[in-house]
Amino acid sequence: MYFGGIDIFEYGTILDYISKERYKKLKEFSKNKKAPFLIIDLKTIEEKYDELQKNLPFAKIYYAVKANPFDDVLKLLAKKGAYFDIATIYELDQVLKLGVSPDRMSFGNTIKKEADIGYAYKKGIRMFATDSASDLQKIARQAPGSRVYFRVLCESGEADWPLSKKFGAYPDLIFKLILNARKLGLVPYGISFHVGSQQRSIGSWGNAISKAKYLFDAVQEEGIELKLINMGGGFPAHYINPTQELENYAKEIKRYLDDDFPDGLPEIIVEPGRSLVADSGIMVSEISLVAKKNSSDIPWVYLDVGKFTGLPETIEECIKYPIFMERESKKDLQEVILAGPTCDSMDTLYQDFKYKFPVDIKDGDRVYILTTGAYTYSYCAIGFNGFPPIKYYIWKNK
């Protein structure tokens, strides 16, 4: 079995990608299913939630619904006691229909229409994120008396999927927003940040927590007691680029918090998405075509999935998925360029970073793409080139 030119069973257990036992069950579950499709392993999500809760016992877990919005995933997490970070009224309605009460949700998107704020308020939402004066005024008009937390802009550092610039504001503006929120009749409740998705530098949390502490102290001098730090997401999943284990992240983050808040921690919440669900996903694809541009070129391997059908995080090759062939081969390995099936040149997955496949690969060979449980189905385009969203199956792997 091959993953990026590495024998998956020789190294896979060490990297915690997949075990022989799980692979055997996977093959049995996926046989006779027509590719492409996505498998979501609920057992893995449950294990990841328990691991996060164990390592961050002082934090409330608000699952970022956008990462994987399948009802089965939300039901599982609701049963485990999770809270939910919603980004739209559509996610709100979905979670409400599953029987989750609105006091277990937060409207975490700083970009929202005034009508949507009013709708969420009528449905019972009482905690909103903000990072601008205009949005704050809309919250005041449509959700009077609500708790508001203010998103500080953070540089994404070593994050594989950066989130800086579009979201958050610098501390000097946040300070003014907090004071204005009180004047508008809202409850200035806390500070939020996001250090970037798939963040490999633990020190990024230290910098962000320091900004939060500065604002806690600054507004306290104005008579405002903030009560919350929302640390967002950023915890990693198991892609190719190595990260430290969650336990190491948690220990360091707790140390940062204790250093800045020696008299006791404020309320802490986290908004994991990728770290809870990414490892649960296995995308099953087939090779549509193997072709060369000339006889000496590296072959192009065209899969039946691509940027528009679940793999947009391959943009600029940011996220490098573990990918391996289903069939065994004793042939030598060759570097390949991986691309998707649509007639758009942007639909090239990996050209600089080279995966290695056996030299005897051919059209129709099945390929497994691991760690695809987050930001895959929810990113699918609808109808480009006529391709439908990828099919998915919930795997209740026991």
C-alpha positions in Angstrom: 0.0 0.0 0.0 1.4 3.4 -0.9 1.0 6.8 0.6 3.0 9.5 -1.0 5.6 7.0 -2.0 5.8 5.4 1.5 4.6 1.9 2.4 1.5 2.7 4.4 1.7 -0.3 6.6 5.4 0.1 7.3 5.0 3.7 8.4 1.3 4.3 8.7 0.9 3.0 12.3 3.7 5.4 13.4 2.1 8.3 11.8 -1.3 7.3 13.1 -2.9 7.4 9.7 -4.5 4.0 9.5 -4.1 0.5 10.9 -4.3 -2.8 9.1 -7.5 -3.6 11.1 -9.2 -0.4 10.1 -8.1 -0.8 6.5 -9.6 -4.2 6.4 -12.9 -2.9 7.7 -12.7 0.1 5.3 -12.3 -2.2 2.3 -15.3 -4.3 3.4 -17.5 -1.2 4.0 -16.5 0.5 0.7 -16.7 -2.4 -1.7 -19.4 -2.3 -4.3 -19.8 1.5 -3.8 -19.2 3.6 -6.9 -16.5 6.2 -6.6 -16.1 9.0 -5.8 -17.5 9.0 -2.3 -16.7 10.2 1.2 -16.8 8.0 4.3 -17.2 9.6 7.7 -16.2 7.4 10.7 -18.2 8.4 13.7 -16.0 6.4 16.1 -13.1 8.6 15.2 -15.0 11.8 15.9 -16.1 10.5 19.3 -12.5 9.6 20.2 -11.3 13.1 19.1 -14.0 14.8 21.2 -13.1 12.8 24.3 -9.4 13.6 23.7 -10.0 17.3 23.5 -12.2 17.3 26.6 -9.6 15.3 28.5 -6.8 17.7 27.6 -8.8 21.0 27.9 -11.1 20.2 30.8 -11.4 23.9 31.7 -12.9 24.8 28.3 -16.4 24.5 26.8 -16.2 22.9 23.3 -18.2 24.8 20.7 -18.1 22.7 17.6 -17.6 24.7 14.3 -20.6 23.4 12.3 -19.1 24.5 9.0 -16.3 22.0 9.2 -18.7 19.0 8.7 -22.4 19.7 8.9 -23.8 16.2 8.6 -26.7 15.5 10.9 -25.1 12.3 12.2 -22.0 14.2 13.2 -24.0 17.0 14.9 -26.2 14.4 16.7 -23.2 12.6 18.0 -21.6 15.8 19.4 -24.8 17.0 20.9 -25.2 13.8 22.7 -21.6 14.1 24.0 -22.6 17.5 25.4 -20.9 19.8 22.9 -21.9 23.4 22.2 -22.1 24.8 18.7 -20.5 27.6 16.8 -22.9 28.6 14.0 -21.9 30.9 11.1 -25.3 31.4 9.4 -29.0 31.2 10.1 -29.1 28.1 8.0 -26.7 26.3 10.4 -28.8 27.7 13.3 -32.0 26.1 11.9 -30.2 22.8 11.2 -28.9 22.5 14.8 -32.3 23.7 16.3 -34.1 21.0 14.3 -31.8 18.4 15.9 -33.2 19.4 19.3 -30.3 21.5 20.5 -31.3 24.5 22.6 -30.2 28.0 21.5 -28.3 28.5 24.8 -25.8 25.9 23.5 -25.0 28.0 20.4 -23.0 31.1 19.6 -23.2 33.2 16.4 -19.5 33.2 15.7 -19.4 34.9 12.2 -18.5 38.5 12.3 -20.0 39.0 8.8 -23.8 38.9 9.0 -26.9 40.8 7.7 -29.0 42.7 10.1 -32.1 40.7 9.3 -30.1 37.5 10.1 -29.1 38.9 13.5 -32.8 39.6 14.3 -33.8 36.1 13.1 -31.1 34.5 15.4 -32.2 36.6 18.3 -35.9 35.6 17.9 -34.7 32.0 17.8 -33.0 32.5 21.2 -29.4 33.2 20.3 -27.9 35.6 22.9 -24.2 35.5 22.2 -22.6 37.1 19.1 -19.1 37.7 17.7 -18.2 41.1 16.3 -15.2 43.0 15.0 -16.6 46.2 13.4 -18.6 49.3 14.4 -21.3 48.6 11.8 -21.9 45.0 12.9 -22.0 46.1 16.5 -24.7 48.6 15.8 -26.7 46.0 14.0 -26.5 43.7 17.0 -27.6 46.5 19.3 -30.7 47.1 17.1 -31.7 43.5 16.5 -30.4 41.7 19.6 -30.7 44.1 22.5 -28.9 43.1 25.8 -27.0 40.3 24.1 -23.5 39.2 25.2 -20.9 40.2 22.6 -17.3 39.0 22.2 -14.8 40.9 20.1 -12.5 39.2 17.6 -8.9 40.4 17.7 -6.9 40.1 14.5 -4.2 37.5 14.7 -1.3 36.7 12.3 -1.6 33.1 11.3 2.1 32.2 11.5 2.7 28.6 10.7 -0.9 27.8 9.9 -1.4 25.6 6.8 -4.8 27.4 6.2 -4.4 31.1 7.3 -7.3 33.1 8.6 -5.7 36.5 9.1 -6.7 39.8 7.5 -10.4 39.0 6.7 -11.5 38.5 10.3 -10.8 40.5 13.4 -9.5 44.0 14.2 -6.5 45.4 15.9 -6.6 45.9 19.7 -6.9 49.7 19.6 -10.1 49.4 17.5 -11.4 46.5 19.7 -10.9 48.7 22.8 -13.2 51.3 21.3 -15.8 48.8 20.2 -16.0 47.3 23.7 -16.6 50.8 25.2 -19.2 51.5 22.6 -21.0 48.2 23.2 -21.7 49.2 26.7 -23.2 52.5 25.5 -25.4 50.6 23.1 -26.9 48.5 25.8 -25.0 45.3 25.0 -23.0 43.2 27.4 -19.3 43.3 26.5 -18.5 39.7 27.4 -15.1 38.7 26.1 -12.3 38.5 23.5 -12.0 36.0 20.7 -9.2 35.1 18.3 -8.3 32.4 15.8 -4.6 31.6 15.3 -5.2 30.0 11.9 -6.5 26.6 10.9 -4.0 23.7 11.2 -1.7 25.8 13.2 1.7 24.1 13.8 3.2 26.9 16.0 1.9 26.6 19.6 3.4 29.9 20.4 0.7 31.6 18.3 -1.7 31.0 21.1 0.7 32.7 23.6 0.7 35.8 21.4 -3.1 35.8 21.1 -3.7 35.3 24.8 -1.4 38.2 25.6 -3.5 40.5 23.4 -6.6 39.2 25.2 -5.0 40.0 28.6 -4.1 43.5 27.4 -7.7 44.2 26.5 -9.0 42.7 29.7 -6.8 45.1 31.7 -7.4 48.1 29.5 -11.2 48.0 29.7 -11.2 47.1 33.4 -9.8 50.6 33.9 -13.0 51.8 32.2 -15.1 49.8 34.6 -15.8 46.9 32.2 -15.2 43.3 33.5 -14.7 40.9 30.6 -15.5 37.3 31.4 -14.6 35.2 28.4 -11.8 34.2 26.1 -12.8 32.4 23.0 -9.7 30.7 21.6 -11.3 29.6 18.4 -9.9 26.6 16.5 -6.5 25.8 15.1 -5.8 22.5 16.6 -4.4 20.1 14.0 -5.5 17.0 12.2 -3.1 14.3 10.7 -2.1 15.5 7.3 1.4 15.0 5.8 3.1 18.0 7.4 3.9 16.9 11.0 2.4 18.6 14.1 2.8 17.9 17.8 0.2 15.9 19.6 -2.8 17.6 21.2 -1.5 17.0 24.7 1.5 19.2 24.0 -0.7 22.0 22.6 -3.0 21.8 25.6 -0.1 21.9 28.2 1.5 25.0 26.6 -1.8 26.8 26.1 -2.7 26.2 29.8 0.7 27.6 30.8 0.1 30.7 28.7 -3.3 31.2 30.3 -2.0 30.7 33.8 0.9 33.1 33.3 -1.5 35.9 32.0 -4.3 35.1 34.5 -2.6 34.1 37.7 -5.6 34.9 39.8 -7.9 32.5 38.0 -9.0 31.9 34.5 -11.9 33.6 32.8 -14.5 31.4 31.1 -12.7 29.6 28.2 -14.3 28.3 25.1 -12.8 26.7 22.0 -14.3 26.3 18.6 -12.7 23.1 17.0 -13.7 22.0 13.6 -10.9 20.4 11.7 -9.3 18.7 14.8 -12.6 17.0 15.7 -13.7 15.7 12.3 -10.9 15.7 9.7 -9.4 12.4 10.7 -12.8 10.7 10.4 -12.9 11.2 6.7 -11.8 8.9 3.9 -12.4 10.0 0.4 -12.5 7.1 -2.1 -11.6 8.2 -5.6 -10.7 6.5 -8.9 -8.1 7.5 -11.5 -9.9 8.9 -14.5 -6.8 9.3 -16.7 -3.1 8.8 -16.6 -1.4 11.0 -19.3 1.9 12.6 -20.2 2.5 15.9 -22.1 5.5 14.3 -23.8 7.4 11.0 -23.5 9.9 12.3 -20.8 7.4 14.2 -18.7 6.2 13.4 -15.2 2.7 11.8 -15.7 -0.4 13.6 -14.9 -2.8 11.6 -12.8 -6.4 12.9 -13.1 -8.7 11.8 -10.2 -12.5 11.9 -10.3 -12.4 14.4 -7.4 -10.8 17.8 -7.4 -11.0 21.4 -6.1 -14.7 21.8 -7.0 -15.8 18.5 -5.7 -14.4 18.5 -2.1 -10.7 19.4 -2.2 -10.5 23.2 -2.4 -8.0 23.2 0.4 -5.4 22.1 -2.1 -5.4 25.7 -3.3 -1.7 26.7 -3.3 -1.2 23.2 -2.0 -1.9 24.4 1.5 -3.3 21.1 2.9 -1.4 18.0 1.9 -3.6 15.0 2.3 -2.3 11.4 2.9 -3.1 9.7 -0.4 -2.4 6.1 -1.3 -3.4 3.4 -3.8 -5.8 0.6 -3.0 -4.1 -2.1 -4.9 -0.7 -3.5 -4.0 2.2 -3.2 -6.5 5.8 -4.3 -6.5 6.7 -1.9 -9.3 9.0 1.0 -8.8 7.6 4.3 -7.8 7.3 7.5 -9.9 6.5 11.1 -9.1 3.2 12.3 -10.4 1.2 15.4 -10.8 -2.3 15.1 -9.3 -5.3 16.9 -10.8 -9.1 16.9 -10.7 -11.6 16.0 -13.4 -13.1 19.4 -14.4 -12.2 21.5 -17.4 -10.6 24.3 -15.4 -6.9 24.5 -15.2 -7.2 25.7 -11.6 -8.4 22.2 -10.8 -4.8 21.0 -10.3 -4.2 19.6 -6.9 -0.5 19.0 -6.5 2.1 20.0 -9.0 5.0 21.3 -6.9 4.6 18.8 -4.1 5.1 15.4 -5.7 3.3 12.3 -4.7 4.7 9.0 -5.7 2.6 6.2 -7.2 3.7 2.8 -8.8 4.8 3.1 -12.4 2.0 0.6 -13.4 -0.9 2.7 -12.3 -3.8 2.9 -14.8 -7.2 4.3 -15.4 -9.8 2.9 -13.0 -7.4 2.3 -10.1 -8.9 3.2 -6.7 -7.3 5.8 -4.5 -7.9 6.6 -0.9 -7.5 10.2 0.3 -7.3 10.3 4.1 -8.1 13.0 6.7 -10.9 14.4 4.5 -13.6 14.7 7.2 -13.4 18.5 7.4 -14.1 21.2 4.8 -14.6 18.7 2.0 -18.3 18.0 1.5 -19.3 21.4 2.9 -17.0 23.1 0.3 -18.4 21.1 -2.7 -19.6 23.2 -5.7 -23.0 22.4 -7.0 -23.1 21.7 -10.7 -19.8 22.9 -12.1 -19.3 20.8 -15.2 -22.5 19.0 -14.1 -20.6 17.2 -11.3 -22.9 16.8 -8.3 -21.7 17.1 -4.7 -19.7 14.0 -3.7 -21.8 11.2 -2.2 -21.2 10.4 1.5 -21.7 7.5 3.8 -21.7 7.4 7.6 -19.6 4.6 8.9 -20.5 3.5 12.4 -17.2 1.7 12.8 -17.3 -0.4 16.0 
